């Protein structure tokens, strides 16, 4: 069993800020499915809470530091 990675925004799999890509990497899921689920959940909840949650996550989750 591999050690669990720390939750961080993705630097490679990003569309806007890497939040959904980071969540997908953390849980080992497909980034496309995470994005689709997030958009669907946001539409169901009238979009505003989804946008607000995304902005909060953007500022709360640190960006992954690359090991150069």
TIVO-2410 file (N, C-alpha, C; in nm, 3 decimals):
# residues 68
REC num residu      c1      c2      c3 atome chaine
REC   1      X   0.085  -0.118   0.000     N      A
REC   1      X   0.000   0.000   0.000    CA      A
REC   1      X   0.089   0.124   0.000     C      A
REC   2      X   0.064   0.214  -0.093     N      A
REC   2      X   0.146   0.334  -0.103    CA      A
REC   2      X   0.098   0.439  -0.003     C      A
REC   3      X   0.189   0.523   0.044     N      A
REC   3      X   0.149   0.626   0.139    CA      A
REC   3      X   0.058   0.729   0.071     C      A
REC   4      X  -0.036   0.779   0.144     N      A
REC   4      X  -0.132   0.874   0.090    CA      A
REC   4      X  -0.064   1.009   0.067     C      A
REC   5      X  -0.092   1.069  -0.046     N      A
REC   5      X  -0.035   1.199  -0.077    CA      A
REC   5      X  -0.108   1.308  -0.002     C      A
REC   6      X  -0.042   1.418   0.018     N      A
REC   6      X  -0.102   1.532   0.085    CA      A
REC   6      X  -0.194   1.605  -0.013     C      A
REC   7      X  -0.306   1.654   0.036     N      A
REC   7      X  -0.400   1.726  -0.050    CA      A
REC   7      X  -0.337   1.858  -0.093     C      A
REC   8      X  -0.328   1.876  -0.224     N      A
REC   8      X  -0.272   1.999  -0.280    CA      A
REC   8      X  -0.332   2.020  -0.418     C      A
REC   9      X  -0.336   2.146  -0.462     N      A
REC   9      X  -0.386   2.175  -0.595    CA      A
REC   9      X  -0.288   2.121  -0.698     C      A
REC  10      X  -0.339   2.066  -0.804     N      A
REC  10      X  -0.256   2.007  -0.908    CA      A
REC  10      X  -0.188   2.115  -0.991     C      A
REC  11      X  -0.063   2.091  -1.027     N      A
REC  11      X   0.008   2.183  -1.115    CA      A
REC  11      X   0.008   2.132  -1.259     C      A
REC  12      X  -0.025   2.005  -1.277     N      A
REC  12      X  -0.023   1.947  -1.412    CA      A
REC  12      X  -0.162   1.923  -1.467     C      A
REC  13      X  -0.259   1.889  -1.385     N      A
REC  13      X  -0.395   1.858  -1.429    CA      A
REC  13      X  -0.488   1.969  -1.383     C      A
REC  14      X  -0.477   2.084  -1.447     N      A
REC  14      X  -0.556   2.198  -1.404    CA      A
REC  14      X  -0.628   2.260  -1.522     C      A
REC  15      X  -0.746   2.315  -1.493     N      A
REC  15      X  -0.820   2.391  -1.592    CA      A
REC  15      X  -0.824   2.536  -1.547     C      A
REC  16      X  -0.862   2.560  -1.424     N      A
REC  16      X  -0.863   2.697  -1.370    CA      A
REC  16      X  -0.754   2.711  -1.265     C      A
REC  17      X  -0.771   2.645  -1.151     N      A
REC  17      X  -0.674   2.659  -1.042    CA      A
REC  17      X  -0.618   2.527  -0.995     C      A
REC  18      X  -0.662   2.416  -1.049     N      A
REC  18      X  -0.610   2.286  -1.010    CA      A
REC  18      X  -0.680   2.223  -0.891     C      A
REC  19      X  -0.793   2.280  -0.848     N      A
REC  19      X  -0.865   2.228  -0.731    CA      A
REC  19      X  -0.921   2.089  -0.760     C      A
REC  20      X  -0.995   2.075  -0.868     N      A
REC  20      X  -1.054   1.944  -0.901    CA      A
REC  20      X  -0.947   1.843  -0.936     C      A
REC  21      X  -0.841   1.886  -1.004     N      A
REC  21      X  -0.730   1.796  -1.035    CA      A
REC  21      X  -0.661   1.749  -0.908     C      A
REC  22      X  -0.644   1.837  -0.812     N      A
REC  22      X  -0.583   1.800  -0.685    CA      A
REC  22      X  -0.668   1.704  -0.604     C      A
REC  23      X  -0.798   1.729  -0.604     N      A
REC  23      X  -0.890   1.637  -0.534    CA      A
REC  23      X  -0.888   1.500  -0.600     C      A
REC  24      X  -0.884   1.497  -0.733     N      A
REC  24      X  -0.880   1.370  -0.805    CA      A
REC  24      X  -0.751   1.294  -0.774     C      A
REC  25      X  -0.638   1.362  -0.771     N      A
REC  25      X  -0.510   1.298  -0.738    CA      A
REC  25      X  -0.513   1.244  -0.595     C      A
REC  26      X  -0.568   1.320  -0.504     N      A
REC  26      X  -0.572   1.281  -0.363    CA      A
REC  26      X  -0.654   1.154  -0.341     C      A
REC  27      X  -0.770   1.147  -0.407     N      A
REC  27      X  -0.858   1.032  -0.389    CA      A
REC  27      X  -0.834   0.920  -0.489     C      A
REC  28      X  -0.748   0.944  -0.589     N      A
REC  28      X  -0.718   0.843  -0.689    CA      A
REC  28      X  -0.829   0.825  -0.790     C      A
REC  29      X  -0.903   0.932  -0.817     N      A
REC  29      X  -1.014   0.929  -0.911    CA      A
REC  29      X  -0.974   0.997  -1.040     C      A
REC  30      X  -1.059   0.987  -1.140     N      A
REC  30      X  -1.039   1.055  -1.268    CA      A
REC  30      X  -1.072   1.203  -1.251     C      A
REC  31      X  -0.984   1.290  -1.299     N      A
REC  31      X  -1.008   1.434  -1.288    CA      A
REC  31      X  -1.132   1.476  -1.368     C      A
REC  32      X  -1.155   1.411  -1.480     N      A
REC  32      X  -1.272   1.442  -1.561    CA      A
REC  32      X  -1.401   1.413  -1.485     C      A
REC  33      X  -1.403   1.302  -1.416     N      A
REC  33      X  -1.523   1.267  -1.337    CA      A
REC  33      X  -1.542   1.362  -1.220     C      A
REC  34      X  -1.434   1.402  -1.156     N      A
REC  34      X  -1.445   1.497  -1.045    CA      A
REC  34      X  -1.501   1.630  -1.096     C      A
REC  35      X  -1.450   1.677  -1.209     N      A
REC  35      X  -1.499   1.802  -1.267    CA      A
REC  35      X  -1.646   1.791  -1.306     C      A
REC  36      X  -1.682   1.682  -1.371     N      A
REC  36      X  -1.821   1.662  -1.410    CA      A
REC  36      X  -1.912   1.660  -1.287     C      A
REC  37      X  -1.873   1.586  -1.185     N      A
REC  37      X  -1.952   1.580  -1.062    CA      A
REC  37      X  -1.964   1.715  -0.994     C      A
REC  38      X  -1.855   1.791  -0.994     N      A
REC  38      X  -1.857   1.923  -0.931    CA      A
REC  38      X  -1.950   2.018  -1.006     C      A
REC  39      X  -1.943   2.016  -1.139     N      A
REC  39      X  -2.030   2.102  -1.219    CA      A
REC  39      X  -2.176   2.060  -1.201     C      A
REC  40      X  -2.202   1.931  -1.204     N      A
REC  40      X  -2.339   1.882  -1.186    CA      A
REC  40      X  -2.393   1.923  -1.049     C      A
REC  41      X  -2.313   1.907  -0.946     N      A
REC  41      X  -2.355   1.946  -0.811    CA      A
REC  41      X  -2.378   2.096  -0.802     C      A
REC  42      X  -2.294   2.174  -0.868     N      A
REC  42      X  -2.310   2.320  -0.867    CA      A
REC  42      X  -2.438   2.362  -0.939     C      A
REC  43      X  -2.469   2.297  -1.051     N      A
REC  43      X  -2.592   2.331  -1.124    CA      A
REC  43      X  -2.715   2.295  -1.042     C      A
REC  44      X  -2.712   2.179  -0.979     N      A
REC  44      X  -2.824   2.136  -0.896    CA      A
REC  44      X  -2.847   2.233  -0.780     C      A
REC  45      X  -2.738   2.288  -0.726     N      A
REC  45      X  -2.750   2.379  -0.611    CA      A
REC  45      X  -2.758   2.525  -0.655     C      A
REC  46      X  -2.797   2.553  -0.778     N      A
REC  46      X  -2.816   2.687  -0.832    CA      A
REC  46      X  -2.684   2.762  -0.853     C      A
REC  47      X  -2.575   2.693  -0.874     N      A
REC  47      X  -2.444   2.744  -0.914    CA      A
REC  47      X  -2.372   2.831  -0.811     C      A
REC  48      X  -2.437   2.922  -0.744     N      A
REC  48      X  -2.366   3.013  -0.654    CA      A
REC  48      X  -2.286   2.942  -0.545     C      A
REC  49      X  -2.346   2.847  -0.470     N      A
REC  49      X  -2.266   2.781  -0.367    CA      A
REC  49      X  -2.145   2.706  -0.424     C      A
REC  50      X  -2.159   2.649  -0.543     N      A
REC  50      X  -2.048   2.578  -0.605    CA      A
REC  50      X  -1.933   2.671  -0.638     C      A
REC  51      X  -1.966   2.789  -0.688     N      A
REC  51      X  -1.862   2.887  -0.719    CA      A
REC  51      X  -1.795   2.935  -0.591     C      A
REC  52      X  -1.872   2.960  -0.488     N      A
REC  52      X  -1.818   3.006  -0.361    CA      A
REC  52      X  -1.728   2.899  -0.299     C      A
REC  53      X  -1.772   2.774  -0.300     N      A
REC  53      X  -1.691   2.665  -0.245    CA      A
REC  53      X  -1.562   2.650  -0.324     C      A
REC  54      X  -1.568   2.662  -0.456     N      A
REC  54      X  -1.448   2.650  -0.538    CA      A
REC  54      X  -1.348   2.761  -0.502     C      A
REC  55      X  -1.397   2.883  -0.486     N      A
REC  55      X  -1.308   2.994  -0.449    CA      A
REC  55      X  -1.244   2.972  -0.313     C      A
REC  56      X  -1.322   2.923  -0.217     N      A
REC  56      X  -1.267   2.894  -0.084    CA      A
REC  56      X  -1.161   2.785  -0.093     C      A
REC  57      X  -1.190   2.678  -0.168     N      A
REC  57      X  -1.092   2.570  -0.184    CA      A
REC  57      X  -0.966   2.620  -0.255     C      A
REC  58      X  -0.982   2.709  -0.350     N      A
REC  58      X  -0.869   2.764  -0.424    CA      A
REC  58      X  -0.772   2.832  -0.328     C      A
REC  59      X  -0.824   2.908  -0.233     N      A
REC  59      X  -0.738   2.979  -0.139    CA      A
REC  59      X  -0.693   2.894  -0.020     C      A
REC  60      X  -0.768   2.789   0.013     N      A
REC  60      X  -0.734   2.707   0.130    CA      A
REC  60      X  -0.638   2.592   0.098     C      A
REC  61      X  -0.647   2.534  -0.022     N      A
REC  61      X  -0.562   2.421  -0.058    CA      A
REC  61      X  -0.433   2.474  -0.119     C      A
REC  62      X  -0.319   2.439  -0.063     N      A
REC  62      X  -0.192   2.489  -0.119    CA      A
REC  62      X  -0.162   2.425  -0.254     C      A
REC  63      X  -0.084   2.494  -0.334     N      A
REC  63      X  -0.043   2.440  -0.463    CA      A
REC  63      X   0.069   2.339  -0.440     C      A
REC  64      X   0.065   2.228  -0.515     N      A
REC  64      X   0.165   2.125  -0.501    CA      A
REC  64      X   0.301   2.180  -0.544     C      A
REC  65      X   0.399   2.158  -0.463     N      A
REC  65      X   0.534   2.202  -0.497    CA      A
REC  65      X   0.599   2.094  -0.581     C      A
REC  66      X   0.657   2.135  -0.691     N      A
REC  66      X   0.721   2.037  -0.779    CA      A
REC  66      X   0.859   2.003  -0.724     C      A
REC  67      X   0.896   1.877  -0.736     N      A
REC  67      X   1.027   1.831  -0.690    CA      A
REC  67      X   1.126   1.843  -0.804     C      A
REC  68      X   1.183   1.962  -0.819     N      A
REC  68      X   1.276   1.987  -0.929    CA      A
REC  68      X   1.417   1.961  -0.888     C      A
***
